[in-house]
Amino acid sequence: MKKIGKQWCSLLVLLVLFGGAINLFAQEQEVQEEETEEQETKEGFGYQLAVSLSMSPVLESKPDDGSGKNHFATIKGINIPIPYAQFAVTYTKPLDFGDNPIFSGANIMCVLGPTLTPITLDTQAGIIFTPSPILNIGLGATAGSGWAIGDSHGIGLYNPAAGKYEQSLPFTVWRYSFCLQTNFQFDFGAIFPGEWTHIVITANEQLYYEGNTAAKKYDLWEWSGGIDYVNGFKQTGNVMLGYMFPEKKFRLIGLALAWQSLLDGSDYGIYAKNYDGDFVKLVLGLQAMLYLNDKNQLAISSSLSSQRAFLEPVSATGSNIKKTASGREWSFTGVTVQWVYSF
């Protein structure tokens, strides 16, 4: 069963990451052009449309040999490119914290919008507080449902008697989440002025509760083709080390490390030990951003992702909850191109 959707409060992450990169760009331009007039955040509504296309390989998982070490999944072919789209309506309210440059551009942003994939529709709302160019804090909530296309399910529950996942009736069962996230970003060009000194770091951490309205405690459910989810508190985060080029179009390239896990692996109940409920998924990524103009940005990313490896063969359509986790399986997850247009 192929995973073709997104989880977490992805709309908040989208606005934080792109907004942060644009803010860093604006600050850099301000230094280079030696502007004397203070840059102000404008109050009002904004609109953003993000369209993404993911190109991923067909993977074949391999059982672990019992050593508990790392190994790689086998690439068997190429999947059909998967598109998805996000639309966001934002309202920004500037905040006046004085003339200290540490608090320049302080604001509160309200966010509302849907995310559409071929098999899911997710609605998202949140608020982002930016007290400083280097820090912001976000609160968000999501609710979404889905449908099936072929063997790919939007949302469903695991049927132990049948030994497989079954698609739920669309828009009667919902996947939901509530999240708190913080984002830190810094450009070393602020300390070491110059065209070639703009090394940037970003760090994002998100705590969230994710659930399925039809699932009881320990029940397994699926979302956007991903399987073996359970209701519970989770965390995800990422760090990136990047470089901002003096060239105006090719703005940023960076290496990223991301992670995701349950806060309490016992949410898997009696299977938590063998299934390794505390497993931390890791993703290594290469990211690039092209700043086309004030309205158009393009992001390109490629990554290596890890998941639990098992002693037994992995099921394509059923659950792996009764299998014995052993080691970590890495796989090349493909290339994603995302275009963001700001109205």
C-alpha positions as CSV (number, residue, x, y, z in Angstrom):
1,M,0.0,0.0,0.0
2,K,1.7,3.2,-1.2
3,K,1.8,6.3,1.0
4,I,0.8,9.3,-1.0
5,G,-0.3,11.9,1.5
6,K,1.1,14.1,4.2
7,Q,0.7,14.1,8.0
8,W,1.1,16.6,10.8
9,C,0.2,20.3,10.7
10,S,1.9,20.5,7.3
11,L,0.3,23.9,6.4
12,L,1.9,25.5,9.4
13,V,5.2,24.0,8.5
14,L,4.9,25.2,4.9
15,L,4.3,28.8,6.0
16,V,7.0,28.7,8.7
17,L,9.7,27.3,6.4
18,F,8.8,29.4,3.3
19,G,8.1,32.5,5.4
20,G,11.4,32.0,7.3
21,A,13.4,31.7,4.0
22,I,11.7,34.8,2.6
23,N,12.3,36.8,5.8
24,L,16.0,35.8,5.7
25,F,16.1,36.8,2.0
26,A,14.5,40.2,2.8
27,Q,16.9,40.9,5.6
28,E,19.9,40.0,3.5
29,Q,18.7,42.3,0.7
30,E,18.2,45.0,3.2
31,V,21.9,44.7,4.4
32,Q,23.3,44.5,0.9
33,E,21.4,47.6,-0.3
34,E,22.2,49.5,2.9
35,E,18.6,50.6,3.4
36,T,18.0,53.1,6.1
37,E,14.2,52.8,6.3
38,E,13.0,50.2,8.7
39,Q,11.2,47.3,7.0
40,E,7.7,46.9,8.3
41,T,5.3,43.9,8.4
42,K,2.1,44.9,6.6
43,E,-1.3,44.1,8.1
44,G,-3.9,42.3,6.1
45,F,-4.8,39.2,4.3
46,G,-2.6,37.0,2.2
47,Y,-3.2,34.0,0.0
48,Q,-0.8,31.2,-0.9
49,L,-1.2,28.2,-3.2
50,A,1.3,25.3,-3.1
51,V,1.3,22.6,-5.7
52,S,3.7,19.6,-5.3
53,L,4.6,16.7,-7.4
54,S,6.3,13.7,-5.8
55,M,8.3,11.2,-7.9
56,S,9.1,8.1,-5.9
57,P,10.5,4.6,-6.6
58,V,8.7,1.3,-6.2
59,L,10.4,-0.3,-3.2
60,E,10.7,-3.9,-2.0
61,S,11.4,-4.4,1.7
62,K,13.8,-7.0,2.8
63,P,13.6,-9.0,6.1
64,D,16.3,-8.3,8.6
65,D,19.0,-11.0,9.0
66,G,18.7,-10.9,12.8
67,S,21.7,-8.6,13.3
68,G,19.5,-5.6,14.0
69,K,21.6,-3.4,11.7
70,N,20.8,-1.0,8.9
71,H,20.1,-2.1,5.4
72,F,18.5,-0.7,2.3
73,A,15.2,-1.6,0.5
74,T,15.5,-2.7,-3.1
75,I,14.3,-0.3,-5.9
76,K,12.1,-2.2,-8.3
77,G,10.8,0.6,-10.5
78,I,9.2,4.0,-10.6
79,N,5.8,5.0,-9.3
80,I,3.4,7.2,-11.1
81,P,4.1,10.8,-10.0
82,I,1.8,11.9,-7.2
83,P,0.5,15.5,-7.1
84,Y,-1.0,17.3,-4.1
85,A,-2.0,20.9,-3.4
86,Q,-2.4,23.2,-0.4
87,F,-4.2,26.5,-0.2
88,A,-3.8,28.9,2.7
89,V,-5.6,32.1,3.6
90,T,-3.6,34.2,6.1
91,Y,-4.2,37.3,8.2
92,T,-1.2,39.1,9.6
93,K,-1.2,41.6,12.4
94,P,2.0,43.5,13.1
95,L,3.2,43.9,16.7
96,D,5.1,46.8,18.1
97,F,7.8,45.7,20.5
98,G,9.9,48.9,20.2
99,D,12.9,49.8,18.1
100,N,15.1,46.9,19.1
101,P,16.2,45.0,15.9
102,I,15.8,41.7,17.7
103,F,12.0,42.2,17.6
104,S,11.8,43.8,14.2
105,G,8.9,42.4,12.1
106,A,7.1,40.9,15.1
107,N,3.6,39.7,14.2
108,I,0.8,37.3,14.7
109,M,-0.5,35.3,11.7
110,C,-3.8,33.4,11.5
111,V,-3.8,30.5,9.0
112,L,-6.7,28.6,7.4
113,G,-6.7,26.2,4.4
114,P,-7.2,22.8,2.8
115,T,-4.7,20.2,1.6
116,L,-5.8,17.9,-1.2
117,T,-4.2,14.7,-2.3
118,P,-5.6,12.1,-4.7
119,I,-7.1,10.2,-1.8
120,T,-7.5,12.7,1.1
121,L,-8.9,16.1,1.9
122,D,-7.4,17.7,5.0
123,T,-8.5,21.0,6.5
124,Q,-6.1,22.9,8.7
125,A,-6.2,26.0,10.9
126,G,-3.6,27.6,13.1
127,I,-2.0,30.7,14.5
128,I,1.7,31.6,14.3
129,F,3.3,34.1,16.7
130,T,6.6,35.6,15.5
131,P,8.2,37.8,18.3
132,S,11.5,37.9,16.5
133,P,13.0,37.2,13.0
134,I,14.8,34.2,14.6
135,L,11.8,32.6,16.4
136,N,8.2,31.7,15.9
137,I,5.6,29.6,17.7
138,G,2.6,27.9,16.2
139,L,-0.6,26.3,17.3
140,G,-2.7,24.3,14.9
141,A,-5.4,21.8,14.4
142,T,-6.4,19.5,11.4
143,A,-9.3,17.4,10.4
144,G,-9.5,15.3,7.3
145,S,-11.1,12.3,5.6
146,G,-10.4,10.2,2.5
147,W,-11.5,7.7,-0.1
148,A,-10.0,4.8,-2.0
149,I,-8.4,4.7,-5.4
150,G,-7.5,1.1,-6.3
151,D,-5.4,-0.4,-3.5
152,S,-4.6,3.0,-2.0
153,H,-6.9,4.0,1.0
154,G,-7.5,7.5,2.2
155,I,-8.6,6.5,5.7
156,G,-9.5,3.2,7.2
157,L,-9.4,0.7,10.2
158,Y,-7.6,-2.6,10.5
159,N,-9.9,-5.6,10.6
160,P,-8.1,-8.3,12.7
161,A,-10.5,-11.0,11.6
162,A,-9.9,-10.4,7.9
163,G,-6.2,-9.6,8.5
164,K,-6.3,-6.4,6.4
165,Y,-7.2,-2.7,6.3
166,E,-10.6,-1.7,5.2
167,Q,-11.5,1.7,3.8
168,S,-13.9,3.7,6.0
169,L,-16.9,5.5,4.6
170,P,-15.6,8.9,3.4
171,F,-16.5,11.9,5.6
172,T,-18.0,9.8,8.4
173,V,-14.6,8.9,9.8
174,W,-12.0,11.6,10.4
175,R,-8.3,11.8,11.1
176,Y,-7.6,14.8,13.4
177,S,-4.6,16.4,15.1
178,F,-3.7,19.2,17.5
179,C,-0.2,20.5,17.5
180,L,2.2,22.9,19.1
181,Q,5.4,23.8,17.2
182,T,8.4,26.1,17.6
183,N,10.8,27.2,14.8
184,F,14.2,28.7,15.2
185,Q,16.2,30.2,12.3
186,F,19.4,32.2,12.1
187,D,21.6,33.6,9.4
188,F,25.3,33.9,10.3
189,G,25.5,36.8,7.8
190,A,24.1,39.0,10.5
191,I,27.3,38.4,12.5
192,F,29.8,38.3,9.6
193,P,28.5,40.7,6.9
194,G,29.4,39.8,3.3
195,E,28.0,38.2,0.2
196,W,29.4,34.8,0.9
197,T,28.8,34.5,4.7
198,H,25.1,33.6,4.7
199,I,25.2,30.2,6.4
200,V,21.8,29.5,7.8
201,I,20.5,27.1,10.4
202,T,16.9,26.2,11.1
203,A,15.4,23.9,13.8
204,N,11.7,22.9,14.1
205,E,10.0,20.8,16.7
206,Q,6.4,19.8,16.8
207,L,4.4,18.1,19.5
208,Y,1.0,16.8,18.5
209,Y,-1.9,14.5,19.3
210,E,-3.1,12.5,16.3
211,G,-6.2,10.3,16.2
212,N,-8.9,8.6,14.2
213,T,-12.5,9.3,15.3
214,A,-13.5,5.6,14.8
215,A,-10.5,4.1,16.5
216,K,-10.4,3.0,20.2
217,K,-7.4,2.7,22.3
218,Y,-4.8,0.4,20.6
219,D,-6.8,0.2,17.4
220,L,-4.8,0.4,14.2
221,W,-5.7,2.7,11.5
222,E,-4.4,4.0,8.1
223,W,-4.2,7.5,6.6
224,S,-3.1,8.5,3.1
225,G,-1.9,5.0,2.3
226,G,0.3,4.8,5.5
227,I,-0.6,2.0,7.9
228,D,-0.3,1.0,11.5
229,Y,-1.1,4.3,13.1
230,V,-2.6,4.5,16.6
231,N,-4.2,7.3,18.6
232,G,-1.7,9.1,20.8
233,F,0.8,11.9,21.4
234,K,3.6,12.2,18.9
235,Q,6.6,14.4,18.1
236,T,8.3,15.4,14.9
237,G,11.1,17.8,14.2
238,N,13.9,18.7,11.8
239,V,17.2,20.7,11.7
240,M,18.8,22.1,8.6
241,L,22.2,23.5,7.8
242,G,22.1,25.6,4.6
243,Y,23.7,28.2,2.5
244,M,22.1,31.3,0.9
245,F,23.8,32.3,-2.3
246,P,24.3,35.8,-3.4
247,E,22.6,34.9,-6.7
248,K,19.0,36.2,-6.5
249,K,17.3,33.3,-8.1
250,F,19.0,30.2,-6.7
251,R,18.6,31.2,-3.0
252,L,19.2,28.3,-0.7
253,I,20.6,24.8,-0.5
254,G,20.7,22.8,2.7
255,L,21.1,19.4,4.3
256,A,18.4,18.3,6.7
257,L,17.7,15.7,9.4
258,A,14.2,15.0,10.4
259,W,12.7,12.6,12.9
260,Q,9.2,11.4,14.1
261,S,8.0,9.1,16.9
262,L,5.3,8.3,19.4
263,L,5.9,10.0,22.8
264,D,4.8,6.7,24.4
265,G,5.5,3.5,22.5
266,S,3.0,1.6,24.8
267,D,0.2,3.1,22.7
268,Y,0.7,-0.1,20.7
269,G,-0.5,-2.1,23.7
270,I,0.6,-5.7,24.0
271,Y,2.6,-5.4,20.7
272,A,4.7,-2.5,21.8
273,K,7.8,-4.5,22.7
274,N,8.1,-6.7,19.7
275,Y,6.9,-4.0,17.3
276,D,9.3,-1.5,18.9
277,G,6.7,1.1,19.7
278,D,9.4,3.7,20.6
279,F,11.0,3.5,17.2
280,V,12.2,6.9,15.9
281,K,11.8,7.3,12.1
282,L,14.7,9.3,10.6
283,V,14.9,11.1,7.3
284,L,18.0,12.6,5.7
285,G,17.2,15.2,3.1
286,L,18.7,17.6,0.5
287,Q,16.7,20.7,0.0
288,A,17.0,23.7,-2.4
289,M,14.9,26.8,-2.9
290,L,14.6,29.0,-6.0
291,Y,13.4,32.5,-5.4
292,L,11.8,33.4,-8.7
293,N,10.2,36.7,-7.6
294,D,8.1,38.1,-4.8
295,K,5.1,35.9,-5.8
296,N,6.8,32.7,-6.9
297,Q,9.1,30.3,-5.1
298,L,10.2,26.8,-6.0
299,A,11.4,24.1,-3.6
300,I,13.1,20.9,-4.6
301,S,13.8,18.1,-2.1
302,S,15.2,14.6,-2.1
303,S,15.5,12.3,0.8
304,L,16.5,9.0,2.4
305,S,13.9,7.7,4.8
306,S,14.1,5.0,7.4
307,Q,11.5,2.7,8.9
308,R,11.3,-0.4,11.1
309,A,12.8,-3.5,9.6
310,F,11.3,-6.9,10.6
311,L,12.5,-10.4,10.8
312,E,9.5,-11.5,8.8
313,P,8.5,-10.4,5.2
314,V,6.6,-7.1,5.3
315,S,2.9,-7.1,4.3
316,A,1.8,-4.9,1.4
317,T,-1.8,-4.5,2.4
318,G,-2.1,-5.9,6.0
319,S,-0.7,-4.8,9.3
320,N,2.9,-5.4,10.5
321,I,1.9,-5.1,14.1
322,K,2.5,-8.8,14.9
323,K,5.9,-8.9,13.3
324,T,9.2,-8.6,15.2
325,A,11.0,-5.4,14.6
326,S,14.8,-5.7,14.1
327,G,17.1,-3.0,12.8
328,R,16.4,-0.1,10.5
329,E,15.5,-0.2,6.7
330,W,16.5,2.8,4.7
331,S,15.0,3.7,1.3
332,F,15.3,6.4,-1.3
333,T,12.0,8.2,-1.2
334,G,12.3,10.1,-4.4
335,V,12.2,13.8,-5.4
336,T,9.5,16.3,-4.6
337,V,9.1,19.6,-6.5
338,Q,6.9,22.2,-4.8
339,W,5.8,25.5,-6.3
340,V,4.4,28.2,-4.0
341,Y,2.5,31.2,-5.4
342,S,1.7,34.1,-3.1
343,F,-1.3,36.2,-4.2
